């Protein structure tokens, strides 16, 4: 049998392999091993992900890779989240920040000040992606003229600037949040090359204008449109769609607010039919989700039938359903546009539709006796990746029914993320669930059930894949738990959340044991990057953290402490 060693492989095979290795690991592992590897690495594009990385690798990247390989770097990802203030740290540590070849910049939770400092270092930037929970208003001056793709889903561009047209003229893809529909029309007036638009409009315009008259240019290149709106007149939507003659894909979500006067406009099938027949002649893909306040006079069955009978939906084989939840009337298309499902649906028209939930990826379920008795049909979600399960009633007499329900609803082999909460959970039930979840990478469960992971060999094998672990923040972790359970059972942890009582347990001893600095034990969590701690006794005292500064970067928020290792 012929054996081929790694170094004798053709360049084409090595390039294929290198595609699966992060740029940082590739350089640290292979550069300077021999001249051939150096030559191959010197010819490839580098994509640096510094958003979820250990501190020592972050510093090596800033001090070694950035200056030495600056002409090969095409993408950088930075974060202020798991890497505590990582964007500021990058600006502080990078001796060579200007990247002439950089095309893509991805930022998580940046500040406007940091964004303003970063952008000038990348003069030929093509793609800007910002992920943030803050509502940022980005000055138009920050947007580079070279930009073509701008995904800033929770940000707004300042559209009152005088030079807005020259800044956004060539943008082809835009994803943003905006305060009102009129601001969107102002932006689109200058974006004649836009091809792909996703927009969340947070509220109705307070200033009534005729958007159609103020916007004369047709969006001839726009083929994809996704709108998420709240309590807005349907007339604005009609005016926008009239300007999109070549639209092929349209995803629309309407949610009623305190003002429900526009609700009936959005379920007027004649107006929709006029758009489909006379304006949207190229449309092929359409997803709709309309969420309305409950109205006892509304006939959901009749409305759903009227939508279903429109020629556009019949021709394109698009199916409509209705649902009644505790607070809303919902009319939507199948497959679901949304990917999240919970168990609070009271009534639905999809009981007999095969694979209606085939696109559901996230499933929330609170199990109790009532839910099991009211379950009239099995909700099958075969491709669920994320599962939240709550058990707050004594379910011991009905555990068998619960297992049957879960087995019929979810294909456990696809699960990547599982959260288990409750006060009435038995160890046997936990064992039954965790033995089925063979591909989990993220787990949340009560601290007292960690013992279940220790005594069952099948679970021990499954837990080796876990990279993110969150323990209920009601019980304190102990040094014995760290030594005997966490380190041996979860050897590949990258991230962890837990609670601690500093009056009973030594925080610094627990932390140093986790990272191998206590008695310099070689048995520790080697891949740990990020910790989230909750103090059960009192707010964090900075004096206890000062001596650990050489090992960690941290920030605290009252009883929460966030650590980057």
C-alpha positions, 0 to 999 in steps of 0.5 A: 500500500502506497503512503503519501506524506503531507509535504509530497502532496501537490500544491493544488491539494495543499491549497484545498486543505489550507482553505479549511484552516484559519489564516492565523493557525495556517501561518503559525503552523506552516510558515517557515517550515520550508521554502515550499510552504512559504511560497504557497502561503505567500500566494494566498489571500488571508482572512483574519478572524480576531473576533473569537480568539485567545489573547496570545493569538490576538497579539501575535496577529497584531505584531507579526501577521499584520505587518509581515503579510499586509498585502495579502489580507483581504478580510478582518473580523473584530469584536468588542464582545467575547474579545473584551474591547477587542476593536480598541485593543486592535487599534492600540496594538497594531503597529501597521494598520493601513491595509491596502488590499483589505476588501471586507471589514466585519465588526461586532458591537463597535462604537462610532468613534472606533468605526471612524478611526478604523475606516481610513485604514482600509481605503479600498473597502468593498464590504462593511458588516456591522453587528450590534445591539445598539442603535448606531447612527453612522455619519455619511462621512464615514462611509467610503466611496469604494463601498459596494456591500453595506450590511448594518442591520441595526444601524442607520445612515445619516441621510441629511448630509449634503454629500450623501449621493456621492457616498452611496451612489455605487452601493449594490447591497444594503441592509440597515434599520431606518426610522421612517419610510421617507428616509428610505426614499431619500437614500434610494434616490441616490442608489440607482445601482442597488441590487439587494435591499434589506430594510427594517423600518422601525415606525411610521413616518410622522411627516406625510409626503408623496414618496412617489413624486419625490422619487423619480428614478426607477430601481432597475437593478433591484432584484431582491427586497426584504422589508420589515415594517411596523404600522405603516400605510400600504400606500408607501409599499405600493409606491416603492414596489412600482419602482422595482420593475425587475424584482424577482424576490420579495420578503415582507413582514408587517407587524401592527403596533398601537395604531392598527388603522393600517391593518386592513390595507395589508390584508386587502387581496385586491391591492396585492393582486394589482401589484402582482398582475400589473407591476411585479411581472418578474416576481418568482419568490414571495414570502409574507408574514402579517401579524395583527392585533386580535379582532373578533370580527376578522374572518381569518379563514376567509382572508386566507382563502382569498390570498390562496385563490390569487392567480400569482400564488396558484401559479407559483405554488405558494401556500397560505396559512393562518394562526391564532396565538395568545395575542396575535392573528397571523397570516403567512406563507409556507414554508415559514419565512421565520425560523423560530417556533414556540409552543404557545400557538392556540390554533392553526390551519396547518394541522394536516399540511405535511412538513409545514415546519420543515424550515424551523431551526429554533424551537421553544417548548415549555412542557407541562400536563396541559401542553401534552393533553392539548397537543392535537397533532405532532409538530414535526421539526426535523431540522431543528438546530437550536432547542429551548426546553422548560420544565417547571411542573412535576412531570415524573408521572408523564415523563414517558409521554414527554419523551414520546412527544420530543422523539416525534417532534425533533431529530436530535442528531441535528441539534447544535444548541440545547438549553434546559431550564426548570425546577422539576427536572429529574436526572433520568430525563436529562440522561435520556435527552443528552444521550441522543444529542450526539452533535451538540456544540452548545449546552445550557443546563442547571449546575446540579445536573452536571453529575449526569454528564460524569457518570454516563459514558455515552454522554461523556463522549457527546460532551467532548464536542461542547465548545460553549457551556452555560450553567444556571446562575443560581448556584455557585460553582466550586473548585471540586466541580472544576477539577472533577467534572468541567476539565475532564468532561468538557476538554474543548470548551471555548466559552463558559458562563457560571455563577460564583459565591466569593464568600464561600469559594475562591474566585482566583483559585477557580480561574487559575485552575481553569487556565492551568496557572494554579500549581502549574497543573497541565490538566486545564481547559486549553482552548478557553477564550471567554468567561461570563461570571455572575457574583451571587454575593455582591458586586465585583471588587476590582481589588481582587482582579488586579493581581490577575491582570497579567492573565486576563482582560476584563470588564464588569457590570455590577455583578457580571464579570466578563473575561477574555483569556 
